[in-house]
Every structure is written in structure tokens, then in C-alpha cells.
Amino acid sequence: MTELELILRLVAGLLAGVAIGWQRALRHKRAGIRTFGLVGLGTALAATLFDDATHPDAAGRVIQGVLTGIGFLGAGLIVRREDETAPHGLTTAAAVWVTAALGSAAGLGHWLVAFAATALALLLLALDHSIEHWARGRAVQPQDDEGAP
């Protein structure tokens, strides 16, 4: 693997993170372009460093550790406000985890997978709450024993 290919893998991981971070920044979320860009770059770097390791399963173990560890970063994005029961930040935390996987794919040189997964993640995030509102409107209302809603 040439130095240029290594750099391209890092740039691809960074750009995947920047794309996801840009979407989260547009929605005024707590983590944005820099956080997501660093996650994508860092995971691409970790995957790249161990892609040519002497042990064939080294990259897999490194990625497993990174994806587990990135969960702690995601957990820091989840908050529960005292006046509400529902937690906030779950989607952003999930996006951080997906960005780590995207960076890993880019770092291993899986260009098409990294590009397609980034596009799919952006599509899902762009839908925002539209799907959830639509699904709630179509949900069957619970009924009591007498058949009344």
C-alpha cells in the first residue's frame, strides 16, 4: 500500500465524519463537524495502521475495540432532563457510532461500502422525524375490553 493510498483512506474517513457532522450541526445538535470528523479520521487511522499487520485478525480486533470504546463517547452525548422522562441525544450518539464504522470501512479501503453507508446514514438523518410521525399516525390505537379506543 502506498503512502498516497493511506492518505486517501484517512481523507475518506474524515470526509464521511464531516458529512455526518455537518448534518448534525445543521440540526443544532451538541456534536458537530469537528467531533464527527475526528471520529471518522481516528477510526480510519486505527484501521489503516493495523490493516497490514502481521496477524490477519489484528485489524478486526482493533476495530472491535474502537467501536466498543466509541460507545463511551456516544454515552456522553445522551442526557436525560429532570423535567422529562425521555432521553435526548440518542440519534447523535448512534450517528457517532456509525461514523466510527464508516471511518473503519474507509481505513480498510472499502470505498464503495464507506460511500454507500455514508449516503444511507445521511438519508436516514435527513428524514428526521418524518417517518416516526407518519408511523405514529398509522399505528393501531389500543382498545379496551369493550372495543372502544
N, C-alpha and C positions, 0 to 999 in steps of 0.2 A: 504494500500500500504506500502510495507516495504522500509526501507532505501536503501537497495540494488537495488530495482526496481527504486527508484527515481534517484539513481546514474547512473544506466544503461540508463535511459531516457536522462539524461544530456550528457552522453558519446555519445549516438546515435546522438543527436543534434549537438554536437561538431564534430563528425566524418563526418556527412553529410556536414557541413560547410567546414571542412578541405578538403574533396574530391572536392568540387566545387572550393574552393580557390586554390587548387593545379593546377587544370586545367587552371584557370585564370593566375596563376603565370607562368606556362609553356608558356603561350602566351604573357608574359611580360606586363600584364595589371596593372593598378595602384593599384588595391586592390588584395590581395593575400590570402595566407593561414591563417595568423593571423586574418585579418579582417573578412573573411568568417567564420572561426572557432569561433570567438567571437559572430558573429551574430547568428550562429546555437546554440551555447551554451546559449546565452542570451535569445533567444526566447524559447528554451526548458525549461529554468529555469522559465520564466514568465508563461508558460503554466502549468508547474508542480506545481507551487505554488498555482495556482487557480483551479486546477483540482478537488480537494476535497473540494472546498469552500461550504459554507452553501447555497449560491444561485446557482441554477443549471445553470444559464446563465452567471455566473461570468467569467468562462474561455473564453467563446465566446467574451465577451466584452473586456477582456484583450488582446486576440489575435487580435481583430479588431483594437484596439489602437496601438498595436505593429506593425501590418502590415501597418497601416497608417503612423506611425512615421518613420518606416524604409524607407519610400519613401523619406524622407528628406536626409537620408544618401546616398541613390541612386542618388538623385538630385545633391549632391556634387561631384559625380563621372562623371557627364556629363559636357563636356566642348565644347565650340564652338571656334575654332581657327579663328582669324581675317582674315586669307587668304583663308578660306574655308567656304562654306555655310552649309555643313552637320555637325551635332553634332557628337562628339565622346564619347564613354563610355556608350551608351545605353544598349548594351548587358551585360556589367558588372553591371550596375545599376539594370537591370532586374534579373540578377543572384543573387544579394544581396537580392532582394525582395523574390525570390523563396527560397533562403536559410532560410529566416525568416519563411516562410511557412513550410519548411522541419523541422526546429527546433521545430516549434509548434506541428507538427504531432508527432515527436519523444517525445516531452514533455508530450503529452496526451496519449502516449503509443500505437500509431497506427504504429506499427513496419513495417508491410508489406507495408503500404501506404508510409511511410517515405523512406523505402528502394527502392521501385519501382520508386517513384518520383525522388529520387536522381539518380538512374540509367538512367531514361529518360532524366533528365536535363544534365547529363554528355554526353549522346549520342548526344543530340542536340548540345551541345557546341563543341563536338569533330568533328562534321560535318563541323564546321567552316563556311566558305563562300561557300563551295562546292554546297550546294543546291541553294543558291542565284545565283551563276554563271550559274548553269545548267538551272534554271528558266529563267534567262535573255536571254540565248541562244535560248530558245524555245518560247520566247514572240513574239507575233504578232507585226510586225512593223506597225506603223501608216502610213496611206496613205492619200494623198491629194485628192481633188475632182476629179482629173483625173485618179486616181487609181495607181499612181506612188508612190513608197516609199519615 
